[in-house]
Amino acid sequence: MHIGLLFLAGEEIPGVLYKHNNYVEIIGGPHCGSRGSLITVLSLVPEPLYVVELEAGYDAKIAQSAIRFVADN
């Protein structure tokens, strides 16, 4: 099964720390300080890469190391 589908289904994925719809804060990179919800995982190597729906109204690709968990949605 595709990694994005596993993520949406709530399946455990080795190395992926967060779950679909978790509300997160971006702690590094050009979107630092922004917050939003996790939509999907695009890849696992070299680290999980998420699509985050930012409160600003657009999506961004953010590495797991640049994300801090805030709350479950």
Protein Blocks (a to p, Z undefined) as FASTA:
>chain_A
ZZklmmmnopacehiabdehiacddfedjkgoiacddfbdfbfbfbdcdddddfkopacd
ddfklcccfbdZZ
